[in-house]
Amino acid sequence: MKKLISTLVASTLPRTLPRTSTLLSHVASGTALTLSFGVYAGTTDATDKTPMQRVEVTGSLIRASDRTEYNQVQRVTAADIQESGASTVADFLRDISANSGSSYNESTVLNQSPGATGIALRGLSVKYTLVLIDGQRATPYAFASGGTDTFTDLNTLPLNIIDHIEIVKAGAVSQYGSDAIAGVVNIITKKNYHGTEVDGNVGGTQLGGQYTKSLSVLNGFGNLDTDRYNITTALSYLNQSGISMAQRDITKTQDYSGKKGGLFSQPSSFVMTPNGPQALPVCGSDAQVTSGANNLQTKSEGTVCSQNGASAQSLAAQVTRSSAKVHADFRIGDYSQAFIDLMDSHNTTSLAAGQAGFGANALVPSLYFVPGTGYTPFAPTLGGNPLSYYFPDSQVLNTTSDFYRISSGIKGSFATEKYGDWDWATSYGHSQSKVSNAYSNQINASAVQNYLNGVTPATFNPATFNALPGLFGTSNYHALSKLDTLDATISSGNVFKVPAGDVGLGFGAQFQHQSEFIGAGSFDFVNPITQRVEGQRNAAALYYQVDVPLLSNLSLSQAGRYDHYNDFGGVFSPRIALRYQPTKSFTMYGSYNAGFRAPTLIELDQKESVTYQVVGNQNVNEYFTGNPNLQPEKTKNYNLGFQFSPTKTTDIGLDWYKIYVSNVISQPNIEAIVTANPGQPLYKLPYSNISFLNTDGFEATLKQVVPSSIGTFTLNSDWAYVWHFKIPDSIVPDFAGNNGANNTVFGGALPHWKGNTSLSLTKNNWTTSLSWQFTGGYKQVINTASSDAPSYSLFNLAASYSGIKNWRLYANVNNLLNRAPPFDAVWMTTYRGYYDPSLYQYIGRSAQVGATYKF
């Protein structure tokens, strides 16, 4: 399988069989780790009789002679991640420019995949980006973002196992299958390591919270050449204390009324009379009477009892993560090698989701389940008037997730006299994600109703109400996702010659068994956790790739993949690509891919799910069920670009992309439905193939190295521009540059611009780096009374010193200017928040110090 080859095959192709052992030694040294979109030209320089070095970059069956091939591939090393100041792999990947929006992490309140972090290349949802570990698939996180969008959880991958990451910013369905539409992120882990490395660091924030500590150990022993084996192990531990709204000035009062379109957002209790909201006769010890005119819940004249709930809600989750990984390679012959890889992670996350409350005018409209009737508005009254009420108790979502993966395989090489040198590989992998959620302080509907039935406004007592026996309970719900894969590939970069060079050819086969289970929580509570899913399927695929040099400087690659799913049938996905290199320093490339996205098991087999979203300036409840008759989405990807290296110290790249998705799985326009049928307790929105998506944009890269007397300066910059993002029958005709996509299956704002630029200086044993992370502004089109979001910049500083034997000392300061994200009133309505969590996280100015010791 190409994914297995991507981690195991060497960087130099043997020209004859005796040199295949050299190939295996290169594998052992870890000189090549990924597969390239490329053609092996099969020629050597006239003045250099050494065979051309052939590198491998994510996305192809056939190794190539140049890293610049048919698509842009962004390569990130472990050192790049450390210099960025990112504490985790997930934090780093969410900040890359190609991750334009629609990706959420474990700190997103009320997302339906608590505890996990995904990546969404080119503004598409996480379900359109394929994440590989060592070139192989892993099972999706057991819960799905937004309730439907499955993804690989980046939180399972600690920093100490990362060798490098390759990001293919183009569709790769013909190589990898259904979910590689927006691109591929291939995370390559360390192998064939020798020695021991211990790393530890601590950090914290200037404004309080998010105290961080981590410890990791990496060890490797055995030499593949002499001992015929190597075993590399990695252990890691990370703890972060989290941040509450009360610890940041922008949210500590939950009062955004000073912002254009902002409202007073503290949880508020009141009865709704014919004359407007009226505060309770007794507010309670933690509440005070405030106006209802600028209140988030009421927006009308009157009074309410408000209490500051900032300490009951998280801005950053409290997390503890531990992981273990063992990778073993074995030489089993002169030309073959076996491996086994074991990986396990155990993560816990605690996220405070705000104070428990109910009522028609609560932030989330209240429902409960009545046997024999179904979902019904939970609308208790006090004195004949509807009551909205918030308790002082925080609802906390505690998540425990366990991920493990075992993969094993064997690969080898052989040579033939007439048909070139061949590489073959086969592997089997099993992975599993098990997630358990305990949602505390859920409101027992019967306890509330029984108390209110026995009191009047004069006898109502908040202290008694808040302490009712049986008032609160914990809703426990679970999910389990499994994936089994069997892969096999065979390929050659020099099957035969044509006048322009060698022809490459590769074939592969894959079988997958996928299963998904999600169990609902208790139905005894107000707003019960209702999602229920149970589904499984088989998928088999055959694929190929042929690379043909047309001229000495022009080559063609053609690939195709046929996938067959037992639930909807088969799809063929072709790709054709050209590469033109008129000079050694300048390469142009272009590709066309036709592909598909299979419906997720949740979209097909979901029994039911009740959730909510913002429509205008209010939340509405929605009811979803799966549709077993869904057909796959159809996709077309276009990519044109160039790489230019005018000097040995300068690299410039520019790409244009266009992605067209038809038959998009979506729901009817919620804005139109609410407008036509206002005030419904529940809006039923079935999944169906009803829409299309058309997006395009540009991505640019620059690297400049400048040696000087004071050290070597390195400038790295990568920028992305989302030009268009169009979905029909929507709030605006184009979502690029605004937040209209919040009301779609994609979610989150889509600024036109996102970029990263860093300048580093290396001198002797010192390295210092200053980085700039930029997110463009965007228009506010959902809450038109609010202001647009301005652009946002973060500056981070990192430094390291390695002048002491065996030691590396490092430190960084993130968000040097202590800047807060821009205000977006939509998220005030969603979770009493301040900003779009798919784009930003407000940690504030933070610092970290650490050390690495090798022996």
ZAMARGU-4260 file (C-alpha; in steps of 0.2 Angstrom, whole numbers, plus 5000, padded with zeros to 4 digits):
<rodrens>
0) 5000/5000/5000 | 5007/5017/4996 | 5004/5023/5013 | 5015/5009/5020 | 5028/5013/5007
5) 5027/5031/5012 | 5035/5027/5029 | 5046/5012/5025 | 5054/5014/5008 | 5071/5022/5005
10) 5076/5038/4997 | 5088/5030/4984 | 5081/5018/4972 | 5093/5004/4968 | 5098/5002/4949
15) 5102/4983/4951 | 5097/4970/4963 | 5113/4970/4974 | 5110/4988/4979 | 5093/4984/4986
20) 5102/4980/5003 | 5107/4998/5002 | 5089/5003/5000 | 5085/4994/5016 | 5099/5003/5025
25) 5092/5020/5019 | 5075/5014/5026 | 5083/5010/5043 | 5092/5027/5044 | 5075/5036/5041
30) 5081/5046/5026 | 5064/5045/5017 | 5047/5045/5025 | 5034/5050/5012 | 5028/5048/4995
35) 5028/5061/4981 | 5016/5067/4967 | 5029/5063/4954 | 5038/5055/4940 | 5055/5048/4941
40) 5064/5055/4926 | 5076/5040/4926 | 5091/5051/4920 | 5107/5057/4928 | 5117/5073/4925
45) 5129/5071/4911 | 5143/5076/4923 | 5137/5066/4937 | 5137/5047/4936 | 5129/5045/4953
50) 5111/5039/4951 | 5098/5052/4955 | 5092/5053/4973 | 5073/5049/4973 | 5063/5056/4987
55) 5046/5051/4992 | 5032/5064/4996 | 5014/5060/5002 | 5002/5056/4988 | 5010/5044/4975
60) 5014/5026/4972 | 5030/5030/4963 | 5045/5038/4970 | 5052/5053/4961 | 5069/5062/4958
65) 5063/5079/4964 | 5052/5085/4979 | 5043/5098/4967 | 5031/5087/4958 | 5013/5089/4953
70) 5006/5098/4968 | 5012/5109/4982 | 5017/5099/4997 | 5021/5109/5013 | 5034/5100/5024
75) 5035/5104/5042 | 5048/5097/5054 | 5048/5094/5072 | 5060/5109/5074 | 5048/5120/5065
80) 5034/5116/5077 | 5045/5119/5092 | 5051/5136/5085 | 5033/5141/5083 | 5029/5140/5101
85) 5015/5128/5099 | 5012/5117/5114 | 5004/5103/5104 | 5003/5096/5086 | 4985/5101/5086
90) 4989/5119/5090 | 5002/5120/5076 | 4991/5113/5063 | 4976/5123/5067 | 4987/5139/5064
95) 4993/5134/5047 | 4987/5145/5033 | 4978/5131/5023 | 4967/5128/5038 | 4956/5143/5033
100) 4941/5139/5045 | 4928/5127/5051 | 4940/5118/5062 | 4937/5116/5081 | 4946/5110/5096
105) 4943/5103/5113 | 4939/5120/5120 | 4924/5123/5109 | 4909/5124/5121 | 4894/5113/5115
110) 4902/5106/5100 | 4897/5088/5098 | 4915/5081/5097 | 4921/5086/5115 | 4939/5082/5119
115) 4945/5082/5101 | 4953/5093/5088 | 4952/5092/5069 | 4959/5101/5054 | 4949/5108/5039
120) 4960/5112/5024 | 4954/5126/5012 | 4939/5131/5022 | 4930/5114/5020 | 4924/5104/5034
125) 4935/5092/5044 | 4927/5077/5035 | 4935/5083/5018 | 4953/5082/5025 | 4962/5065/5027
130) 4974/5063/5041 | 4987/5049/5040 | 4999/5042/5053 | 5014/5036/5044 | 5005/5035/5028
135) 4991/5024/5035 | 4973/5028/5040 | 4967/5029/5057 | 4949/5027/5064 | 4940/5043/5066
140) 4936/5051/5083 | 4921/5042/5090 | 4910/5058/5090 | 4909/5069/5075 | 4911/5088/5074
145) 4894/5096/5072 | 4886/5079/5074 | 4890/5073/5057 | 4908/5077/5052 | 4920/5063/5056
150) 4939/5066/5058 | 4955/5060/5065 | 4959/5067/5082 | 4975/5077/5082 | 4976/5077/5101
155) 4981/5058/5100 | 4998/5063/5093 | 5011/5070/5105 | 5025/5081/5100 | 5040/5069/5104
160) 5034/5056/5091 | 5034/5068/5077 | 5048/5067/5064 | 5039/5078/5051 | 5023/5082/5043
165) 5018/5083/5025 | 5003/5093/5020 | 4996/5090/5002 | 4986/5105/4997 | 4976/5097/4984
170) 4964/5083/4981 | 4971/5066/4982 | 4956/5055/4980 | 4963/5044/4966 | 4977/5039/4978
175) 4969/5039/4995 | 4950/5038/4993 | 4934/5047/4998 | 4940/5059/5011 | 4955/5067/5003
180) 4946/5080/4994 | 4953/5096/5002 | 4970/5088/5005 | 4980/5076/5015 | 4990/5078/5031
185) 5003/5064/5033 | 5010/5064/5051 | 5027/5055/5050 | 5033/5048/5067 | 5051/5044/5072
190) 5058/5027/5069 | 5075/5019/5069 | 5080/5030/5083 | 5096/5027/5093 | 5099/5033/5111
195) 5087/5041/5124 | 5080/5058/5124 | 5070/5066/5139 | 5061/5082/5137 | 5051/5092/5150
200) 5043/5110/5150 | 5032/5121/5160 | 5022/5136/5156 | 5008/5148/5161 | 4999/5164/5156
205) 5001/5182/5162 | 4982/5183/5164 | 4980/5167/5174 | 4975/5149/5169 | 4982/5137/5157
210) 4996/5131/5167 | 5005/5118/5157 | 5017/5105/5161 | 5024/5091/5150 | 5036/5076/5151
215) 5041/5065/5137 | 5054/5051/5134 | 5060/5044/5117 | 5071/5029/5117 | 5078/5018/5103
220) 5090/5003/5102 | 5096/4990/5089 | 5104/4993/5072 | 5095/4987/5057 | 5111/4984/5047
225) 5121/4975/5061 | 5108/4969/5073 | 5094/4966/5060 | 5081/4976/5071 | 5077/4992/5079
230) 5064/4996/5092 | 5059/5014/5095 | 5048/5019/5110 | 5040/5035/5115 | 5031/5040/5131
235) 5023/5057/5134 | 5012/5066/5147 | 5004/5083/5145 | 4993/5093/5158 | 4985/5110/5155
240) 4974/5118/5168 | 4962/5127/5157 | 4955/5145/5157 | 4938/5151/5163 | 4929/5166/5156
245) 4931/5175/5173 | 4950/5175/5170 | 4950/5186/5154 | 4944/5204/5154 | 4934/5203/5138
250) 4923/5190/5145 | 4924/5191/5164 | 4908/5201/5166 | 4899/5193/5151 | 4893/5211/5146
255) 4896/5215/5128 | 4884/5229/5127 | 4898/5241/5124 | 4901/5233/5107 | 4891/5237/5092
260) 4878/5223/5091 | 4883/5217/5108 | 4871/5213/5123 | 4872/5210/5141 | 4875/5191/5142
265) 4874/5186/5160 | 4862/5171/5163 | 4846/5179/5168 | 4830/5173/5177 | 4813/5180/5175
270) 4795/5177/5171 | 4788/5183/5154 | 4772/5193/5157 | 4761/5201/5144 | 4770/5217/5148
275) 4787/5210/5145 | 4800/5202/5156 | 4799/5204/5175 | 4812/5200/5188 | 4808/5186/5201
280) 4801/5192/5218 | 4817/5186/5225 | 4833/5185/5214 | 4844/5175/5225 | 4860/5179/5234
285) 4871/5178/5218 | 4859/5188/5207 | 4854/5206/5205 | 4840/5215/5196 | 4845/5222/5179
290) 4836/5229/5163 | 4829/5217/5150 | 4831/5230/5136 | 4849/5225/5131 | 4848/5208/5138
295) 4853/5193/5127 | 4838/5183/5132 | 4825/5196/5132 | 4829/5211/5121 | 4814/5220/5127
300) 4809/5232/5141 | 4807/5225/5158 | 4818/5218/5172 | 4827/5202/5175 | 4838/5194/5189
305) 4855/5192/5182 | 4870/5183/5189 | 4888/5183/5182 | 4891/5165/5175 | 4909/5168/5169
310) 4917/5157/5181 | 4906/5143/5176 | 4911/5143/5158 | 4928/5138/5150 | 4938/5147/5137
315) 4951/5133/5137 | 4948/5116/5143 | 4957/5107/5156 | 4966/5093/5148 | 4977/5078/5153
320) 4985/5068/5139 | 4996/5052/5140 | 5002/5041/5126 | 5014/5027/5122 | 5020/5021/5105
325) 5032/5007/5100 | 5038/5004/5083 | 5049/4989/5078 | 5058/4986/5062 | 5065/4969/5057
330) 5077/4964/5043 | 5070/4947/5037 | 5081/4945/5022 | 5093/4955/5011 | 5079/4963/5002
335) 5064/4963/5014 | 5059/4970/5030 | 5045/4969/5042 | 5037/4981/5055 | 5025/4982/5069
340) 5018/4998/5076 | 5008/5000/5093 | 5001/5016/5098 | 4990/5020/5113 | 4983/5037/5120
345) 4972/5041/5135 | 4965/5059/5136 | 4954/5067/5148 | 4946/5084/5145 | 4935/5094/5157
350) 4925/5109/5149 | 4913/5120/5159 | 4899/5124/5148 | 4890/5137/5158 | 4876/5137/5171
355) 4862/5125/5171 | 4846/5133/5165 | 4829/5131/5156 | 4815/5141/5148 | 4808/5147/5132
360) 4820/5162/5134 | 4835/5153/5140 | 4850/5154/5128 | 4846/5136/5122 | 4827/5134/5120
365) 4822/5120/5132 | 4815/5103/5127 | 4812/5087/5136 | 4806/5070/5131 | 4788/5064/5136
370) 4785/5045/5133 | 4771/5043/5121 | 4772/5061/5115 | 4790/5064/5110 | 4800/5080/5111
375) 4790/5094/5119 | 4795/5112/5124 | 4800/5112/5143 | 4790/5127/5148 | 4786/5128/5167
380) 4776/5143/5173 | 4776/5153/5189 | 4760/5162/5193 | 4754/5158/5176 | 4768/5166/5167
385) 4782/5156/5158 | 4798/5155/5168 | 4816/5156/5162 | 4828/5151/5176 | 4847/5149/5178
390) 4855/5139/5193 | 4872/5144/5200 | 4878/5127/5196 | 4890/5125/5181 | 4887/5111/5169
395) 4903/5102/5166 | 4907/5090/5152 | 4920/5077/5157 | 4927/5067/5142 | 4938/5052/5143
400) 4945/5046/5126 | 4955/5031/5122 | 4963/5028/5105 | 4974/5014/5101 | 4981/5007/5084
405) 4991/4992/5079 | 4998/4990/5062 | 5010/4978/5055 | 5017/4974/5038 | 5031/4968/5027
410) 5039/4976/5012 | 5053/4972/5000 | 5062/4976/4984 | 5067/4965/4969 | 5075/4969/4952
415) 5072/4962/4935 | 5083/4962/4920 | 5069/4968/4908 | 5056/4977/4918 | 5065/4987/4931
420) 5067/4988/4950 | 5051/4985/4960 | 5045/4989/4978 | 5031/4980/4986 | 5022/4981/5002
425) 5008/4974/5012 | 5001/4979/5029 | 4986/4977/5041 | 4980/4989/5053 | 4967/4990/5067
430) 4962/5006/5076 | 4949/5011/5088 | 4942/5026/5096 | 4932/5025/5112 | 4925/5040/5120
435) 4914/5042/5136 | 4906/5058/5141 | 4899/5063/5158 | 4889/5079/5157 | 4886/5085/5175
440) 4872/5095/5183 | 4859/5091/5170 | 4842/5097/5175 | 4829/5084/5180 | 4813/5089/5172
445) 4801/5081/5185 | 4810/5088/5200 | 4808/5106/5193 | 4790/5103/5188 | 4785/5096/5205
450) 4792/5110/5214 | 4784/5124/5203 | 4767/5116/5204 | 4767/5118/5223 | 4773/5137/5224
455) 4766/5154/5220 | 4776/5169/5216 | 4775/5174/5234 | 4781/5157/5241 | 4794/5154/5227
460) 4811/5153/5235 | 4827/5153/5225 | 4838/5145/5239 | 4825/5131/5241 | 4824/5129/5222
465) 4843/5128/5220 | 4844/5114/5233 | 4830/5103/5228 | 4834/5084/5231 | 4836/5075/5214
470) 4837/5092/5205 | 4853/5087/5195 | 4860/5072/5188 | 4874/5067/5176 | 4870/5061/5159
475) 4883/5048/5153 | 4884/5044/5134 | 4897/5034/5124 | 4904/5031/5107 | 4915/5019/5098
480) 4923/5020/5081 | 4933/5006/5073 | 4943/5004/5057 | 4952/4989/5050 | 4962/4991/5034
485) 4972/4979/5023 | 4983/4986/5010 | 4995/4980/4997 | 5005/4989/4983 | 5018/4986/4970
490) 5027/4999/4960 | 5042/5003/4950 | 5050/5019/4944 | 5059/5012/4929 | 5047/4998/4921
495) 5054/5003/4904 | 5062/5017/4894 | 5055/5029/4882 | 5066/5042/4873 | 5063/5055/4887
500) 5067/5043/4901 | 5060/5030/4912 | 5041/5025/4914 | 5035/5022/4931 | 5020/5011/4936
505) 5011/5006/4952 | 4996/4996/4958 | 4988/4995/4974 | 4973/4987/4983 | 4964/4991/4999
510) 4950/4984/5010 | 4942/4993/5024 | 4929/4988/5037 | 4922/5003/5046 | 4910/5004/5061
515) 4902/5017/5072 | 4892/5017/5087 | 4885/5032/5097 | 4874/5029/5112 | 4862/5043/5119
520) 4862/5049/5136 | 4847/5049/5149 | 4831/5056/5142 | 4826/5061/5160 | 4834/5078/5158
525) 4830/5094/5150 | 4838/5096/5133 | 4844/5077/5133 | 4859/5071/5124 | 4850/5062/5110
530) 4862/5057/5097 | 4860/5038/5092 | 4870/5030/5078 | 4874/5012/5074 | 4881/5007/5057
535) 4895/4998/5048 | 4901/4995/5031 | 4914/4987/5020 | 4924/4996/5007 | 4936/4989/4994
540) 4947/4998/4982 | 4959/4995/4967 | 4970/5009/4961 | 4985/5012/4949 | 4997/5026/4944
545) 5007/5027/4928 | 5021/5041/4926 | 5027/5045/4908 | 5041/5057/4903 | 5034/5065/4887
550) 5050/5076/4884 | 5066/5079/4894 | 5057/5093/4904 | 5038/5088/4902 | 5031/5073/4911
555) 5013/5066/4914 | 5005/5056/4928 | 4989/5047/4927 | 4981/5039/4941 | 4964/5031/4945
560) 4955/5022/4959 | 4939/5012/4960 | 4931/5011/4977 | 4916/5000/4980 | 4905/5002/4996
565) 4893/4989/5001 | 4880/5003/5005 | 4879/5013/4989 | 4890/5005/4976 | 4906/5010/4966
570) 4914/5025/4961 | 4929/5028/4949 | 4941/5043/4953 | 4953/5048/4940 | 4968/5060/4940
575) 4979/5067/4927 | 4993/5079/4930 | 5007/5087/4921 | 5024/5094/4926 | 5035/5106/4916
580) 5053/5110/4921 | 5061/5121/4908 | 5076/5125/4920 | 5082/5116/4935 | 5076/5131/4946
585) 5058/5133/4939 | 5044/5120/4939 | 5026/5122/4934 | 5013/5109/4938 | 4994/5106/4935
590) 4982/5093/4939 | 4964/5088/4938 | 4955/5076/4950 | 4938/5069/4949 | 4932/5061/4965
595) 4919/5058/4978 | 4915/5059/4996 | 4906/5044/5004 | 4892/5048/5016 | 4898/5046/5034
600) 4890/5032/5044 | 4882/5045/5054 | 4874/5054/5039 | 4868/5036/5034 | 4863/5028/5050
605) 4859/5041/5063 | 4843/5036/5072 | 4841/5054/5079 | 4849/5069/5085 | 4843/5085/5093
610) 4854/5100/5092 | 4853/5119/5090 | 4861/5133/5080 | 4860/5152/5078 | 4847/5159/5066
615) 4848/5178/5065 | 4850/5183/5084 | 4842/5168/5092 | 4845/5149/5094 | 4833/5136/5087
620) 4832/5117/5090 | 4834/5105/5076 | 4830/5087/5074 | 4841/5076/5062 | 4840/5058/5056
625) 4851/5049/5045 | 4846/5044/5027 | 4851/5027/5021 | 4847/5032/5003 | 4861/5046/5002
630) 4872/5045/4987 | 4891/5051/4987 | 4895/5069/4984 | 4904/5071/4968 | 4920/5082/4967
635) 4931/5090/4954 | 4948/5097/4959 | 4959/5109/4949 | 4976/5115/4953 | 4989/5125/4944
640) 5006/5131/4952 | 5024/5134/4951 | 5040/5133/4962 | 5054/5145/4958 | 5071/5144/4966
645) 5082/5158/4957 | 5096/5155/4970 | 5101/5141/4982 | 5094/5152/4996 | 5077/5157/4988
650) 5062/5147/4985 | 5045/5154/4979 | 5029/5145/4976 | 5012/5150/4970 | 4996/5139/4968
655) 4979/5142/4962 | 4965/5129/4967 | 4947/5126/4963 | 4936/5113/4971 | 4918/5110/4965
660) 4907/5098/4975 | 4890/5093/4968 | 4877/5082/4976 | 4882/5090/4993 | 4874/5081/5008
665) 4865/5095/5017 | 4849/5101/5025 | 4836/5113/5019 | 4839/5131/5021 | 4836/5134/5040
670) 4834/5153/5038 | 4820/5151/5026 | 4811/5138/5036 | 4812/5148/5052 | 4806/5163/5043
675) 4791/5154/5035 | 4787/5144/5052 | 4793/5155/5066 | 4792/5149/5084 | 4792/5131/5082
680) 4800/5121/5096 | 4809/5109/5084 | 4813/5110/5066 | 4815/5093/5057 | 4829/5094/5044
685) 4832/5078/5035 | 4849/5075/5026 | 4848/5074/5007 | 4859/5077/4992 | 4852/5094/4988
690) 4866/5107/4985 | 4883/5111/4977 | 4899/5120/4983 | 4911/5130/4973 | 4927/5137/4981
695) 4943/5143/4974 | 4958/5152/4980 | 4977/5155/4980 | 4992/5149/4991 | 5009/5156/4991
700) 5025/5152/5000 | 5042/5160/5001 | 5058/5155/5009 | 5074/5166/5009 | 5090/5162/5018
705) 5103/5176/5021 | 5120/5172/5028 | 5128/5186/5037 | 5142/5190/5049 | 5130/5189/5064
710) 5122/5173/5059 | 5110/5165/5046 | 5094/5173/5044 | 5079/5162/5037 | 5063/5170/5032
715) 5048/5158/5030 | 5031/5163/5024 | 5015/5154/5018 | 4999/5163/5014 | 4982/5158/5008
720) 4968/5168/5000 | 4950/5161/4999 | 4943/5169/4984 | 4926/5162/4983 | 4916/5150/4993
725) 4898/5148/4986 | 4883/5137/4991 | 4866/5140/4983 | 4851/5146/4992 | 4861/5153/5007
730) 4861/5169/5017 | 4874/5177/5005 | 4879/5171/4988 | 4897/5169/4993 | 4904/5165/5010
735) 4922/5170/5007 | 4926/5185/5018 | 4911/5184/5030 | 4903/5173/5043 | 4888/5166/5033
740) 4894/5149/5033 | 4890/5147/5052 | 4873/5143/5046 | 4878/5129/5035 | 4886/5111/5037
745) 4903/5119/5036 | 4902/5131/5050 | 4913/5145/5055 | 4918/5161/5047 | 4929/5161/5031
750) 4941/5176/5031 | 4949/5179/5014 | 4966/5180/5021 | 4976/5169/5033 | 4995/5168/5034
755) 5011/5164/5044 | 5028/5172/5043 | 5043/5169/5053 | 5061/5176/5054 | 5074/5166/5063
760) 5092/5169/5067 | 5105/5155/5069 | 5122/5159/5077 | 5133/5146/5084 | 5122/5136/5096
765) 5108/5149/5097 | 5092/5150/5087 | 5080/5164/5089 | 5063/5165/5079 | 5050/5178/5078
770) 5033/5173/5070 | 5018/5182/5064 | 5001/5174/5063 | 4988/5184/5053 | 4970/5181/5051
775) 4960/5192/5040 | 4945/5202/5044 | 4927/5196/5039 | 4910/5204/5037 | 4896/5201/5049
780) 4881/5195/5039 | 4871/5185/5051 | 4869/5198/5065 | 4868/5213/5054 | 4867/5225/5070
785) 4884/5220/5074 | 4901/5226/5067 | 4912/5217/5056 | 4927/5207/5063 | 4944/5216/5060
790) 4960/5207/5055 | 4969/5199/5069 | 4988/5197/5072 | 4998/5187/5084 | 5017/5188/5087
795) 5027/5174/5095 | 5045/5173/5100 | 5055/5158/5103 | 5074/5154/5107 | 5084/5139/5110
800) 5102/5135/5115 | 5112/5119/5112 | 5129/5124/5118 | 5130/5112/5133 | 5134/5094/5129
805) 5119/5083/5127 | 5107/5098/5132 | 5095/5109/5122 | 5087/5123/5132 | 5072/5132/5125
810) 5059/5146/5129 | 5046/5155/5120 | 5033/5169/5123 | 5017/5168/5113 | 5005/5182/5109
815) 5019/5195/5114 | 5006/5210/5112 | 4993/5201/5123 | 4980/5204/5109 | 4962/5198/5111
820) 4952/5191/5096 | 4939/5201/5087 | 4921/5202/5093 | 4908/5192/5084 | 4890/5193/5090
825) 4885/5177/5083 | 4896/5168/5096 | 4888/5178/5110 | 4872/5170/5105 | 4879/5153/5103
830) 4888/5151/5120 | 4889/5169/5128 | 4906/5170/5120 | 4916/5183/5112 | 4924/5176/5096
835) 4923/5162/5083 | 4932/5147/5091 | 4935/5139/5074 | 4948/5154/5070 | 4954/5159/5087
840) 4958/5154/5105 | 4961/5167/5118 | 4975/5162/5129 | 4983/5179/5131 | 5002/5182/5133
845) 5010/5165/5139 | 5027/5159/5142 | 5036/5142/5142 | 5053/5135/5147 | 5060/5118/5144
850) 5075/5107/5142 | 5079/5092/5131 | 5093/5080/5137 | 5100/5066/5125 | 5111/5052/5130
</rodrens>
